[in-house]
């Protein structure tokens, strides 16, 4: 009967029952109190999720933290430039050497309407006008030939208003600018005109005879002309342009009063293209279509600024996919460098959490050793170590970080070196608080009866410290370390935000926020920095919740 009652009593016994609690170990009591704290449980869940997100998620996601993504978009890109020809173009004969100042002297003679002009070296140039913007330039020599002056050829040229004639196989120019008619023997050197010549083939080289005779034909309104033994047909397209064809009807060259040049290297602009562009410009059109030799038709857009025309065409361009909004391909979007933000958040979590745990571990290790030795031995050992602690306390952290950041920037340190250096420096500065806590606890504990008993039994010093003293300090250390993890993560984020921590292309939550250094980006692309800020906030809050829970769990005054 008694056994049945005991069994029934045991079945009804719960964890919170005083009878049950009496048989629990101190560790179980701490665990019971901890798991009774809802905020601490929430903190644990958050931290577990953060670790899964950073370490497991980074292994699953198909993107790396530095992978750059591109998109294809259609953009207007400059294709060619066009302008009306205001300066004279010089096309020289193949077998002559032009004086160095022929261009300036020619322009001067045209402006003053002179037929003869003298160059810097003392030679003379003869100028013959073909039309308003076309002239033939000759090398000229003085001569006195009465027969030529009295010839019918001379009289016909003068009557036609021309200063050039040929007599007995010799070319002459008449100059009457001084009031007296002077005669010069001339040989052709070049033509100067405000016209451009574009052959239909990039391999075609136009001859001097072609330039000159084409201009003469245009000035006379002729439909045909000969050049270098070949006959060409001339189709005038207004006063300032013409199409030159061979006798079989094939297009050969295009003459116009505009210069149209490609802005893309290695691109040959065909006469057909130039013709369509000029017609569009002269008609005031904003665009025109052109079908190339491959049969592809493109639309070209024309814009004008201060007399300069820019011809653009739509072209598919591969550009970095910056600030792409969240989508099925990029769940959180992309950053300013076209990198997947979700991947960088995952990989950045690894660094932020790793730095937090490594720094806290080193801080606790150094703090326990220094504080334990100082508290146990006291005397001059305590004084020496505490002065060391005071010195470390006096070191300004931010200037040290600035110096460290400058050094690493100077030597272009890798991301790995930066992480290690940051951990070491933060650990060296942060252990002093733990050392003081450990010292204070050990100073109190070493006077307890159990420590007197250890001395009486002859237990060696190292065993007394690490077997009996340190374990009694562990609860405070756990609470301090847990609370300190959040502080370290915040410190790393702050340093990375200031550009003193993790550098591109490595990612941390702080460096991700640091990349947003423009007010426009901050206000218009919230998805770039808010996720990293939320992760830092949740992680720090979670560690604080856990720290509060552990502090309450280790408090002996707490209710069971």
C-alpha positions as CSV (number, residue, x, y, z in Angstrom):
1,X,0.0,0.0,0.0
2,X,2.8,2.4,0.9
3,X,4.7,1.6,-2.3
4,X,1.6,2.5,-4.4
5,X,1.3,5.8,-2.6
6,X,5.0,6.7,-3.2
7,X,4.6,5.9,-6.8
8,X,1.6,8.0,-7.2
9,X,3.4,10.8,-5.4
10,X,6.4,10.5,-7.7
11,X,4.1,10.7,-10.8
12,X,2.6,13.9,-9.6
13,X,5.9,15.4,-8.7
14,X,7.0,18.3,-11.1
15,X,10.2,20.2,-11.7
16,X,9.0,23.2,-9.7
17,X,8.2,21.1,-6.7
18,X,10.3,21.7,-3.6
19,X,10.9,18.0,-3.1
20,X,12.2,17.6,-6.6
21,X,14.4,20.7,-6.4
22,X,16.2,19.4,-3.4
23,X,17.8,16.6,-5.5
24,X,18.9,19.0,-8.4
25,X,22.6,19.9,-8.8
26,X,23.7,23.6,-8.8
27,X,24.1,23.4,-12.6
28,X,20.5,22.1,-13.0
29,X,19.3,24.9,-10.7
30,X,21.0,27.5,-12.9
31,X,19.6,25.9,-16.1
32,X,16.1,25.8,-14.5
33,X,16.2,29.5,-13.6
34,X,17.7,30.4,-17.0
35,X,15.1,28.6,-19.1
36,X,12.4,30.1,-17.0
37,X,13.4,33.5,-18.4
38,X,11.5,34.1,-21.6
39,X,13.7,36.9,-22.8
40,X,16.7,34.7,-22.4
41,X,15.1,31.9,-24.4
42,X,14.3,34.5,-27.1
43,X,17.9,35.6,-27.1
44,X,19.1,32.0,-27.5
45,X,16.8,31.4,-30.4
46,X,18.0,34.6,-32.1
47,X,21.6,33.7,-31.6
48,X,21.1,30.2,-33.0
49,X,19.3,31.7,-36.0
50,X,22.1,34.1,-36.5
51,X,24.7,31.3,-36.6
52,X,22.6,29.2,-39.0
53,X,22.1,32.3,-41.2
54,X,25.8,33.2,-41.3
55,X,27.5,29.8,-41.4
56,X,24.9,27.5,-42.9
57,X,23.3,30.1,-45.1
58,X,26.7,31.2,-46.5
59,X,27.5,27.6,-47.4
60,X,24.1,27.1,-49.2
61,X,23.7,30.3,-51.1
62,X,25.1,30.0,-54.6
63,X,26.7,33.5,-54.6
64,X,30.0,34.5,-53.0
65,X,30.4,37.7,-51.1
66,X,32.4,39.4,-53.8
67,X,30.5,38.2,-56.9
68,X,29.5,41.1,-59.1
69,X,26.3,40.9,-61.1
70,X,25.6,42.6,-64.4
71,X,22.5,43.6,-66.3
72,X,21.9,44.4,-69.9
73,X,20.2,47.6,-70.8
74,X,19.7,49.7,-73.9
75,X,21.4,53.0,-73.8
76,X,22.1,55.9,-76.1
77,X,25.7,55.9,-76.9
78,X,27.7,58.4,-79.0
79,X,28.3,57.0,-82.4
80,X,29.5,59.9,-84.5
81,X,30.0,63.7,-84.5
82,X,29.0,66.1,-87.2
83,X,29.8,69.7,-87.9
84,X,29.6,72.1,-90.8
85,X,33.0,72.7,-92.3
86,X,34.1,76.2,-91.4
87,X,37.9,75.7,-92.1
88,X,39.4,74.9,-95.4
89,X,40.5,71.4,-96.1
90,X,43.7,71.0,-98.0
91,X,44.1,68.2,-100.5
92,X,47.6,68.2,-102.0
93,X,49.0,66.8,-105.3
94,X,50.9,63.6,-105.0
95,X,54.2,64.8,-106.4
96,X,54.7,68.1,-104.7
97,X,56.0,69.3,-101.3
98,X,53.9,72.1,-99.8
99,X,55.5,75.1,-98.0
100,X,55.0,75.0,-94.3
101,X,52.9,78.1,-94.2
102,X,50.7,77.3,-97.3
103,X,47.6,76.9,-95.2
104,X,47.9,80.3,-93.4
105,X,48.9,82.1,-96.6
106,X,46.1,80.6,-98.6
107,X,43.5,81.6,-96.0
108,X,45.0,85.1,-95.9
109,X,44.9,85.4,-99.7
110,X,41.3,84.2,-99.9
111,X,40.3,86.7,-97.2
112,X,42.0,89.6,-99.1
113,X,40.8,88.3,-102.5
114,X,44.4,88.1,-103.7
115,X,45.5,86.0,-106.7
116,X,49.2,85.9,-105.7
117,X,50.7,85.6,-102.2
118,X,54.3,85.2,-101.1
119,X,55.3,82.4,-98.6
120,X,57.8,82.6,-95.8
121,X,60.6,81.1,-97.9
122,X,60.1,83.7,-100.7
123,X,58.2,81.4,-103.1
124,X,54.9,82.5,-104.5
125,X,51.5,80.9,-104.5
126,X,48.8,81.4,-107.1
127,X,45.1,81.2,-106.0
128,X,42.3,80.3,-108.4
129,X,38.7,80.4,-107.3
130,X,36.5,77.6,-108.4
131,X,33.4,78.6,-106.3
132,X,32.8,80.3,-103.0
133,X,34.4,77.6,-100.9
134,X,36.7,75.9,-103.3
135,X,40.1,77.1,-104.6
136,X,43.1,75.6,-106.5
137,X,46.5,76.4,-105.1
138,X,49.5,76.7,-107.5
139,X,53.2,77.3,-107.2
140,X,53.8,80.5,-109.2
141,X,56.8,82.0,-111.1
142,X,57.1,85.4,-112.7
143,X,57.1,85.4,-116.5
144,X,56.8,87.8,-119.4
145,X,55.2,86.2,-122.4
146,X,53.5,88.7,-124.7
147,X,52.1,85.9,-126.8
148,X,50.3,84.4,-123.9
149,X,49.0,87.8,-122.8
150,X,47.6,88.5,-126.2
151,X,46.2,85.0,-126.7
152,X,42.6,84.1,-127.2
153,X,42.8,81.8,-124.1
154,X,43.8,84.8,-122.0
155,X,41.0,86.9,-123.3
156,X,38.4,84.2,-122.8
157,X,39.5,83.6,-119.2
158,X,39.4,87.3,-118.4
159,X,35.9,87.6,-120.0
160,X,34.7,84.7,-117.9
161,X,36.0,86.3,-114.7
162,X,38.7,83.6,-114.4
163,X,42.3,84.3,-113.6
164,X,43.6,81.0,-115.0
165,X,44.2,79.9,-118.5
166,X,46.4,77.5,-120.5
167,X,48.4,78.5,-123.6
168,X,50.7,76.3,-125.6
169,X,50.7,73.6,-123.0
170,X,51.6,76.0,-120.2
171,X,49.4,77.0,-117.3
172,X,49.2,80.7,-116.3
173,X,47.6,82.9,-113.7
174,X,46.9,86.6,-114.2
175,X,47.2,89.0,-111.3
176,X,45.8,92.5,-111.6
177,X,45.6,93.3,-107.9
178,X,48.3,96.0,-108.3
179,X,46.4,97.7,-111.1
180,X,48.8,96.3,-113.6
181,X,48.3,92.9,-115.2
182,X,51.1,90.5,-114.3
183,X,51.5,87.0,-115.6
184,X,52.8,83.9,-113.7
185,X,53.6,80.4,-114.8
186,X,52.0,78.0,-112.3
187,X,52.0,74.3,-111.4
188,X,49.2,72.7,-109.3
189,X,50.0,72.0,-105.7
190,X,46.7,71.5,-103.9
191,X,43.0,72.3,-103.6
192,X,41.5,74.1,-100.6
193,X,37.8,73.7,-100.0
194,X,35.2,73.5,-97.3
195,X,34.1,70.1,-98.5
196,X,34.7,66.5,-97.3
197,X,35.2,63.5,-99.5
198,X,34.2,60.0,-98.3
199,X,34.9,57.0,-100.5
200,X,32.5,54.1,-100.5
201,X,35.3,51.7,-99.6
202,X,37.7,52.1,-96.7
203,X,40.4,50.8,-99.0
204,X,39.8,53.4,-101.7
205,X,42.3,56.3,-101.9
206,X,41.1,59.3,-103.8
207,X,43.6,61.0,-106.1
208,X,44.4,64.7,-106.4
209,X,42.8,64.8,-109.9
210,X,39.6,63.4,-108.4
211,X,39.5,66.1,-105.7
212,X,40.2,68.9,-108.2
213,X,38.1,67.8,-111.1
214,X,35.1,66.9,-108.9
215,X,35.2,70.4,-107.4
216,X,35.4,71.9,-110.9
217,X,32.5,69.8,-112.1
218,X,30.4,70.9,-109.1
219,X,31.3,74.6,-109.7
220,X,30.3,74.2,-113.4
221,X,27.2,72.1,-112.7
222,X,28.6,69.3,-114.9
223,X,27.2,65.8,-114.7
224,X,30.4,64.0,-115.6
225,X,34.1,64.5,-115.1
226,X,37.4,62.7,-115.7
227,X,40.0,61.9,-113.2
228,X,43.2,59.8,-113.7
229,X,41.8,58.4,-116.9
230,X,38.4,57.4,-115.4
231,X,35.1,58.9,-116.1
232,X,32.7,59.5,-113.2
233,X,29.1,60.6,-113.0
234,X,28.2,63.5,-110.6
235,X,24.7,63.7,-109.0
236,X,24.3,67.0,-107.3
237,X,22.2,67.0,-104.1
238,X,21.9,70.7,-103.5
239,X,24.7,73.3,-103.6
240,X,26.9,71.7,-101.0
241,X,26.7,68.0,-101.6
242,X,27.0,65.5,-104.4
243,X,27.1,61.7,-105.1
244,X,29.9,60.4,-107.3
245,X,29.3,57.2,-109.2
246,X,31.2,55.1,-111.7
247,X,29.9,54.8,-115.3
248,X,28.2,51.5,-114.4
249,X,26.1,53.2,-111.7
250,X,28.1,52.0,-108.7
251,X,28.5,54.5,-105.8
252,X,32.1,55.7,-105.5
253,X,32.3,58.7,-103.2
254,X,30.2,61.2,-101.4
255,X,31.0,65.0,-101.3
256,X,29.4,67.2,-98.6
257,X,29.9,70.4,-96.7
258,X,29.9,68.6,-93.3
259,X,32.5,66.6,-91.4
260,X,31.1,63.4,-89.9
261,X,33.5,61.3,-88.0
262,X,33.0,58.2,-85.9
263,X,33.7,58.5,-82.2
264,X,34.3,54.8,-82.0
265,X,37.7,53.6,-83.1
266,X,38.0,51.4,-86.1
267,X,34.5,52.2,-87.4
268,X,34.2,53.3,-91.1
269,X,31.2,55.6,-91.8
270,X,29.9,54.8,-95.2
271,X,28.8,57.6,-97.6
272,X,25.2,56.3,-97.4
273,X,25.3,56.8,-93.7
274,X,26.7,60.3,-94.0
275,X,24.2,61.1,-96.7
276,X,21.3,60.0,-94.5
277,X,22.7,61.9,-91.5
278,X,23.2,65.1,-93.5
279,X,19.7,65.0,-94.9
280,X,18.3,64.5,-91.4
281,X,20.3,67.4,-90.0
282,X,19.4,69.7,-92.8
283,X,15.7,68.8,-92.5
284,X,15.8,69.4,-88.7
285,X,14.9,65.8,-87.9
286,X,15.7,64.4,-84.5
287,X,16.5,60.9,-85.8
288,X,16.9,58.8,-88.9
289,X,17.1,55.1,-89.8
290,X,20.0,53.5,-91.6
291,X,20.4,49.9,-92.8
292,X,23.9,48.8,-92.9
293,X,25.6,46.4,-95.3
294,X,24.6,43.4,-93.1
295,X,20.9,44.3,-93.5
296,X,20.5,45.5,-89.9
297,X,18.4,48.7,-89.4
298,X,19.2,51.0,-86.5
299,X,17.7,54.2,-85.4
300,X,20.1,57.1,-84.9
301,X,19.3,60.1,-82.7
302,X,20.6,63.6,-83.4
303,X,21.2,66.3,-80.9
304,X,22.8,69.7,-81.4
305,X,24.7,72.0,-79.1
306,X,26.5,75.2,-80.2
307,X,26.7,74.1,-83.8
308,X,28.0,70.6,-83.0
309,X,25.9,67.6,-83.8
310,X,26.0,64.4,-81.9
311,X,24.7,61.2,-83.5
312,X,23.7,58.5,-81.0
313,X,22.3,55.0,-81.4
314,X,20.7,52.6,-79.0
315,X,23.1,50.0,-77.9
316,X,22.8,47.1,-75.5
317,X,25.3,47.6,-72.8
318,X,26.4,45.3,-70.0
319,X,26.6,47.4,-66.9
320,X,27.0,46.6,-63.2
321,X,23.7,45.8,-61.6
322,X,23.9,48.5,-58.8
323,X,21.2,49.0,-56.3
324,X,18.9,46.4,-57.8
325,X,15.7,46.1,-55.8
326,X,14.8,42.9,-54.1
327,X,13.8,40.2,-56.6
328,X,13.6,36.5,-57.0
329,X,17.3,36.5,-58.1
330,X,18.4,38.8,-55.3
331,X,16.1,38.5,-52.3
332,X,17.6,41.6,-50.5
333,X,18.8,43.4,-53.7
334,X,22.3,44.4,-54.7
335,X,24.7,47.1,-53.3
336,X,26.7,49.9,-55.0
337,X,29.1,47.4,-56.4
338,X,26.5,45.1,-57.9
339,X,27.0,42.4,-55.2
340,X,24.2,40.3,-53.7
341,X,23.3,41.8,-50.4
342,X,22.0,38.6,-48.9
343,X,25.3,36.8,-49.6
344,X,27.2,39.7,-48.1
345,X,25.0,39.7,-45.0
346,X,25.6,36.0,-44.5
347,X,29.4,36.2,-45.0
348,X,29.5,39.4,-43.0
349,X,27.7,37.7,-40.1
350,X,30.6,35.2,-40.0
351,X,33.1,37.9,-39.5
352,X,31.1,39.9,-37.0
353,X,30.3,36.9,-34.9
354,X,33.8,35.5,-35.2
355,X,35.4,38.7,-34.1
356,X,32.9,39.0,-31.2
357,X,33.7,35.5,-29.8
358,X,37.4,35.6,-30.5
359,X,37.9,39.0,-28.8
360,X,35.8,38.0,-25.8
361,X,37.7,34.7,-25.5
362,X,41.1,36.4,-25.5
363,X,39.8,39.1,-23.1
364,X,38.5,36.5,-20.7
365,X,41.7,34.4,-21.0
366,X,44.0,37.3,-20.3
367,X,41.7,38.8,-17.7
368,X,41.5,35.5,-15.7
369,X,45.2,35.0,-15.7
370,X,46.2,38.5,-14.7
371,X,43.3,39.0,-12.3
372,X,43.7,35.5,-10.7
373,X,47.5,36.0,-10.1
374,X,47.0,39.5,-8.8
375,X,44.1,38.5,-6.4
376,X,45.7,35.4,-5.1
377,X,49.3,36.6,-4.4
378,X,48.5,40.2,-3.5
379,X,51.4,42.4,-2.3
380,X,53.9,43.6,-4.9
381,X,52.5,41.2,-7.5
382,X,49.1,42.8,-7.1
383,X,50.5,46.3,-7.2
384,X,52.5,45.7,-10.3
385,X,49.7,44.0,-12.3
386,X,47.2,46.6,-11.2
387,X,49.5,49.4,-12.4
388,X,49.7,47.6,-15.7
389,X,45.9,47.6,-15.8
390,X,45.8,51.3,-15.0
391,X,48.2,51.9,-17.9
392,X,46.1,49.9,-20.4
393,X,43.0,51.9,-19.2
394,X,44.8,55.1,-20.1
395,X,45.4,54.1,-23.7
396,X,42.9,56.0,-25.9
397,X,41.2,53.4,-28.1
398,X,40.1,55.6,-31.1
399,X,43.5,57.1,-31.8
400,X,45.0,53.6,-31.6
401,X,42.4,52.4,-34.1
402,X,43.2,55.3,-36.4
403,X,46.9,54.6,-36.3
404,X,46.3,50.9,-36.9
405,X,43.9,51.7,-39.8
406,X,46.5,54.0,-41.4
407,X,49.3,51.5,-41.1
408,X,47.2,48.7,-42.7
409,X,46.0,51.1,-45.5
410,X,49.6,52.1,-46.2
411,X,50.8,48.5,-46.5
412,X,47.5,47.4,-48.2
413,X,46.8,44.7,-45.7
414,X,44.5,41.9,-46.8
415,X,41.1,41.3,-45.2
416,X,42.5,38.4,-43.2
417,X,45.3,40.5,-41.7
418,X,42.8,43.2,-40.9
419,X,40.6,40.8,-39.0
420,X,43.5,39.4,-37.0
421,X,44.9,42.8,-36.2
422,X,41.5,44.1,-35.2
423,X,40.9,41.1,-32.9
424,X,44.3,41.5,-31.2
425,X,44.0,45.3,-30.6
426,X,40.5,45.0,-29.3
427,X,41.5,42.2,-27.0
428,X,44.5,44.0,-25.6
429,X,42.4,47.0,-24.8
430,X,39.4,45.1,-23.4
431,X,40.8,42.6,-20.9
432,X,41.4,45.0,-18.1
433,X,37.8,45.1,-16.9
434,X,37.7,41.3,-16.6
435,X,41.0,41.3,-14.7
436,X,39.6,43.7,-12.1
437,X,36.4,41.6,-11.6
438,X,38.4,38.4,-11.2
439,X,40.9,40.1,-8.8
440,X,38.1,41.4,-6.7
441,X,36.3,38.1,-6.5
442,X,39.5,36.2,-5.7
443,X,40.4,38.6,-3.0
444,X,37.1,37.8,-1.3
445,X,37.2,34.1,-2.0
446,X,40.7,33.4,-0.7
447,X,39.6,34.3,2.8
448,X,36.8,31.8,2.8
449,X,37.0,28.6,4.9
450,X,37.3,26.2,2.0
451,X,40.4,28.0,0.9
452,X,41.9,27.8,4.4
453,X,41.2,24.1,4.2
454,X,43.1,23.8,0.8
455,X,46.1,25.5,2.4
456,X,46.0,23.2,5.4
457,X,45.9,20.1,3.2
458,X,49.0,21.3,1.2
459,X,47.3,21.6,-2.2
460,X,49.7,23.3,-4.7
461,X,49.0,26.9,-5.6
462,X,48.0,26.4,-9.3
463,X,45.4,23.8,-8.2
464,X,44.0,26.2,-5.6
465,X,43.6,29.0,-8.2
466,X,42.3,27.0,-11.1
467,X,40.5,24.3,-9.2
468,X,38.9,26.1,-6.4
469,X,39.0,29.9,-7.0
470,X,38.4,30.3,-10.7
471,X,35.3,28.0,-10.8
472,X,33.7,30.2,-8.3
473,X,34.3,33.2,-10.5
474,X,33.0,31.5,-13.7
475,X,29.4,32.6,-13.2
476,X,30.4,36.2,-13.2
477,X,32.7,35.7,-16.1
478,X,29.9,34.1,-18.1
479,X,27.6,37.0,-17.5
480,X,30.4,39.5,-18.3
481,X,31.4,37.7,-21.5
482,X,27.9,37.4,-22.7
483,X,27.2,41.1,-22.2
484,X,30.6,41.9,-23.7
485,X,29.9,40.0,-26.9
486,X,27.3,42.6,-27.9
487,X,29.7,45.4,-27.1
488,X,32.4,43.9,-29.3
489,X,30.1,43.4,-32.2
490,X,28.9,47.0,-31.9
491,X,32.6,48.2,-31.7
492,X,33.5,46.2,-34.8
493,X,30.5,47.6,-36.7
494,X,31.4,51.2,-35.6
495,X,35.0,50.8,-36.7
496,X,34.0,49.3,-40.0
497,X,31.5,52.1,-40.5
498,X,34.3,54.6,-39.9
499,X,36.5,52.8,-42.4
500,X,38.9,51.4,-39.8
501,X,37.7,47.8,-39.7
502,X,37.0,45.3,-42.5
503,X,37.7,46.6,-46.0
504,X,36.2,45.8,-49.4
505,X,35.7,43.2,-50.8
506,X,35.4,41.4,-47.4
507,X,32.1,42.0,-45.7
508,X,31.0,42.6,-42.2
509,X,27.7,44.1,-41.0
510,X,29.5,47.3,-40.1
511,X,31.2,47.6,-43.5
512,X,28.0,47.0,-45.3
513,X,26.5,50.0,-43.5
514,X,29.7,52.0,-44.1
515,X,29.2,51.6,-47.9
516,X,26.1,53.8,-47.6
517,X,27.8,57.2,-47.3
518,X,25.5,59.2,-49.4
519,X,22.3,60.8,-48.2
520,X,20.5,60.0,-51.5
521,X,21.4,56.3,-51.3
522,X,20.4,56.2,-47.6
523,X,17.0,57.7,-48.2
524,X,16.2,56.0,-51.5
525,X,17.7,52.5,-51.1
526,X,16.7,51.5,-47.6
527,X,17.2,47.8,-48.4
528,X,20.9,48.4,-48.7
529,X,21.6,49.3,-45.0
530,X,18.5,48.5,-42.9
531,X,19.0,44.7,-43.0
532,X,22.5,44.9,-41.7
533,X,21.4,47.4,-39.0
534,X,18.6,45.1,-37.9
535,X,21.0,42.1,-37.7
536,X,23.3,44.0,-35.5
537,X,20.4,45.2,-33.3
538,X,19.0,41.7,-33.0
539,X,22.3,40.1,-32.2
540,X,23.3,42.7,-29.6
541,X,19.8,42.5,-28.0
542,X,20.0,38.7,-28.0
543,X,23.3,38.6,-26.2
544,X,22.0,41.1,-23.7
545,X,18.9,39.0,-23.1
546,X,21.2,36.0,-22.6
547,X,23.4,37.9,-20.2
548,X,20.5,39.1,-18.2
549,X,19.1,35.6,-18.0
550,X,22.5,34.2,-16.9
551,X,22.9,36.9,-14.3
552,X,19.5,36.1,-12.8
553,X,20.2,32.3,-13.0
554,X,23.4,32.6,-11.1
555,X,21.9,34.8,-8.4
556,X,21.4,32.7,-5.3
557,X,18.7,35.1,-4.1
558,X,16.5,34.2,-7.1
559,X,13.4,32.1,-6.4
560,X,13.7,28.5,-7.3
